[in-house]
Amino acid sequence: MSLTWNEECSPMRQTLEDGTEVVRTCAWSPPGCHAVGCGIRLFVKDGELVKVEGDPEHPLTRGRLCPRCLALKEYVYHPDRLIYPMKRDRTKRGQNAWERCTWDEATELIVKKTAEIKETWGAESIIVYSGTGREAVRYAFALTSQAIGSPNHCYAQSGWSCMGPRQTAMTMLLGSAYLEYDYGGGLPKTWDDSAFVLPEYVLLWGKEPLKSNPDGLWGHALIELMKRGTKLLVVDPRRNWLTTRSDQHLQIRPNTDGALALALLHIVITEGLVDEEFVEKWCYGYEELKGRVQQYTPAWAAEKCGIAEDEIWALGRKLGYNKDGRPWGLCIGVATDQNPNGCQLVQSLVSLAAITGYLDVPGGTVVGVPMQFDMNSDSPLPADLVNKCIGWKEYPILPVLLNTTHPDLTLEALETGKPYPIKMAWFDSTNLLSPTCSAQPKRWHDALRRMEFVVAKEAFMTPTVMALADVVLPISTWAEHDGVVMTNQGCQMGIVGALNKAIEVGECKSDLEAFIHFGKALNPNFKWETAQQYLDHDMEGVGVTWDDLSEKVVYTNDIGGYHKHERGLIRGDGEVGFGTATGRVELWSLGYQNLGEDPLPYYEDTRLVAQRPELAGEYPLTLTTGARYFASFHSEHRQIPSLRQLTPDPLVEIHPDTAATLGIKDGDEVVIENPWGSIKQIARVIPTVRPDLVSAAHGWWFPEKDAEEPSLFGVWEANVNQLIPHKEIGKMGFGAPYKCLPCKVYKA
């Protein structure tokens, strides 16, 4: 790892002539975004935030911000924001019957209830839920094990359909952390650095990075490469701004991605477009992979995917190895996870990057290193308690990689009391009932209402808090606390940034401060005294002090440069090679084989795809969900006026030809219905989707509507996750069909 910073950067804190204090910092969450760490300048007058600007000295974002950061002042001082602890009688769940209390009162109640439940039902009867991409995720694992003492930490999205399947395939093939396309993010001059090689292509698969900045990737880095000549190759059922500027866009049927990826391997292998030297030296199982992909021809894939065969041939040839050409980089997104065949899809794509020789080379696909933030370390729990984690027996991949419960089996445990009763829940900055990270949310609602005690940590009153919580604790924004943000938790090229406290609002605590507070209150052997001590510990892994990071604000982080497998920077033993049993890229995965899974990639229709002919009569359309918007981060920001103005309603995109057949006009309220439920959204008639597809918005609730049960801010009205079936997942427990559901649409 090599950290660098701008030696001529401005001070972290400076005062203008009128007394305004300018604080340089980085953003994370809340308000929400992934761990990108965009550069910010906060202007504070008399202790109040008066203006937000981008920081032009940030090495990646260079002064540019999205609307969510620019709306920070509205968020911080919103009249509905939670800024004090509150409690409510358990019998009044679902009612707006909250009473303000002190942190001491809330803490005393939480400590008392936690002790009672652990004494009666065991520590395993307590479960902590966390959301996606937020700063809480950094500390929620530690909160679960080190403070509360439970083995059960849950990300509630069916099939663990966010990053879990991707990371599984990457680990099984490479034994490394997350892969990402190379944009020079960790180099001193980033994409203008002399060590950087501009990719010929970036293969963008199921990802819309400009709106989501997913998984710590700053999306607009892609624009910087495009300005310099990189061409995009996009696989996505929808058209968007990037696809209209791509060299090639394959608008496939949802959840048939695996067929296309195997056909690309077929082309590259059968046409000899492989880097033979890399394959010979660094790949294991190439001949077996070569034999497997012979059956997956472009003609077969074209029929599966609903695209032209010549488009597949053209894409495969562009991705083939060319000793005189520039490399290409792989950029994959959540659509690869939200697919029961997703692990095999990513296995195929990583294999494609490997055999073409563009793995961990400048301008190719950067191989990750172990996380500098070890979120699962220092667990004080005995092995017999850890092994009670829900779902580990049924899905043995979970303890290998994710150290969490299995979400679908967690819901079943709540409903049945098996393998043991769950009696207490802690919602750690996650709005589980809104359509973000659950399937069949009414089942979750009904099951969680039976909890003996529920704690929530939030910035606003949400449907989840209103329906379920007995105590709600106010959380600070990134402008109100000190913290650390790293690209992809430090395992990928990018930045190490400081969150520098600039203001204070109410009695809010950060996720880290809350973890320290309850660790000391709940665990007599808890080892952390202050947030500062914990931050100093975190910085030991990157070789700087917290105070130094705070003052410099942001460092670039190259995680060890390129060709790490040749220099012993991937394996834990320091030997050359990849972190696998063979030390090579395991195209034939021994890890999968040991888990009873096919060691080679394969394609199989998901059950819902296979059933399309019999469902087509009543449900002729395919529903895809989860498209991103600039104005919101999943279910967050719905009450912020300037952002709500950008996207005032939940929209379902319908092709003009389809809309005309159904008698639907742009702006009509429509019903979306399938075998699992029905909801209402507003029609957006637009030719960006396939005629056989509709794309529905997710994350919607309505803060302006009645807060109490049964409305819960109108959370059920447009809640697309009611249309997602429970446990329709892959063999290893991963991947649910959020992107591929049968449906019909008609005017409300």
C-alpha positions, 0 to 999 in steps of 0.5 A: 500500500502506498498513500500520497496526498497533495502537499500544497493542500489547504488546511482542514479548517480555516476562518474567513474574514467574516468569521465563517469557518470553512471545514474540509471533509469527506462524505459518507452516510447518513445522508446516504451514499456508498463509501465514495468519500466525495470531497466537501467544503462546509461553511459554518457561521456561528455554529450553523451550516450555511453552505456546502461546496465540493472540494476542488482539492479532492484527488477524485471528485475535484469539486464535483458533487451530486444533488444529495450532498448539495442538499445537506443543509436541508437534511441537517435542519429538517424539522422532522429530523430525529435529534433526541432519543425517544421511547414508546410503550411496546403496546403502542407500536405503530402509533405516534406515541413517542416520548422524548428521553435522555441517552441515560434513560434509553441506555438503561432501558436497552441494557436492562432488556438486553440482559433479560432476553439474553438470560431467558433466551440466550444471546442468539435470540438477539439480531442486528439488521444493517442496510447497504453501503452506509457507515453503520455497516462499518461498525454493525458487525462489531456492535453485534458481536463485541457489544451485544454478544450475538452471532446474528447479524443480518442483511435482509435482502433475499438471497443476499442479493447485493455484493455477496454473490459477486464477492463469492465468485471473486473469492473462489476464483482469486482468493482476493477482495473486490475487483474493479475496473482501473481508473487510476483511482489510487495513483497520485495524479489518478487518470492523468498519472504516467503509470496509468494506461487508458483502457480500450474498453470498459465492460459495464455490466448491470451497473449505472454508476453515475447515479449510484456510486456503487460499492465505493466507486465514484461513478464519474471517474468513468466519464473522465476515461470516456473524455480521454477515449475509453469506449463503453460496452454495456450489458443492460436491459434498459437504456440510459445516458451511458448506453446512448454514448456506448460503443455497443449496448446489448439490451438483453432479457433480465436474468439471462446474463449468464448465457451471454457471459458463457457465449463470450468465453466461447468466442474468446477461447474458440477463436484463440483470443487468449493470453496464452502466457498468462493462462499457462503461468497463472490459470488453473483448469483452463482445459476444463473451462475450454471443454465446458464452454463449447456447448454455449454458442453465440447462437444459443445465447442469442435465443436465450437473451433475445438479442442478435447473434452478430452482436454477441460475436462483435462483443466477444472479439472486442474483449479478446486478447490483443498483444498490440492493443490496450486492455479492457476493464470489468465493471459489474453491478448489483444486477449480477447479484440479483439473479439466482444464476449470479455466482456463475455469471460473475465466475464467467466474467472474472474468467474472461478478464483472466484468460484475456490477460487483463487482470491486475494490469494498468487499465485492466481489472484491479485485483483487491487486497484484504480489507484494511477495515477488518469488520469481523475482527476481534469477535469475543464470542465462543465458537459454539455460539458463533456456529449458531448463526442462522443459515450457516448449516444450510449454506456453508458459504456464509461463514467462509465469506460473509459472517452473517445470517442467511436473510431468507432463513432469518425470516423463517426463523422469526416466523417459526421459532426454529432453529430457536426463537428470536426475541430482540431486534436492533435496526442499525440505520436500515429501513427494512420495510421500505422496498430497499433490502427485503422481499415480502416486507409484509411478512417481515413486518408481521414477524418483527411485530412479535419481538419482545424488544426493538431498538432502532438507530435512525435520522428520521422517523421511517415506516420501520421505526414507526411500526416496530421500534420501542426505542429510537436513537438519533444518528448524526450526519457525516457533517457532525462527527469524525470518521474514516471512509475508504474506497471499498473499505480499503480493499480497492484503489481510491482514497482514504478520507477523513470525516471531520466534524464541523457542526453539532445538532441535538443529541445525535451520535455517530455509528461509531460513537453509538457502538462505543457507548453501548459496548461499554454499557453492555460488555464489561470486557469491552476494550474501546474507551473513545471513538478517537481510540478506535479511529487510531486503531483503524489507521494503524493498518494504513500507516498514518495517524487519525490526526494526520488524516484529519488534517490532510483530509484525503490520501490517495491509496493504490493498495499495492500497485499492479501485478500484485500476484507477481509480488506476493501482495495478495496471499496471506503467506506473502508468496507469489500467486493468488489467494487460492489453494493452487496459487492460480486463478482457479477457472476450475474452482476447488473452493466451489468443489469443496462446497459441493458446487460445480467447479466450472461456470454453467447456465441454468434458467431461473425458475421464473424464467423457465416458467415464462411460457405458462405465466405469459397468458396472465402475466405477459410482461417482465418486471425489473426493479431497482433503477437508481435516481440522482435524488435518492439513495434507496429509501432515503431523502424522500422528505427533502424538498429540493430532492423530492422535486427532482423525483416527486413520484414512484415511476414505472417505465413502460415502452410506448408500444406496450403502453399504447396496447394497454391504453396507458398514457404518460402520467397515468396511475397504474397497477403492477400485479403478479402472483405475489402482490399488487402495487400502484406507481405512475407510468413513465412512457419512454422507449428506454426499456424493451417492449416486453419489460417494465422497470419499477422504482424501488425505495418508496414511502411517503413521509407526508402521509399518515405515519401510524398503522396501517398506513406507515407513511403509505409504505405499502402503496408503491412497495415493489418488494411486495412483488418479490417472492420469498426464497427464490434463490440459487443453490448456494443461497445467493441471488433472488430475481429482483430484476426478472419477475412476471407481471401485468400492468393496467390503469388504476 
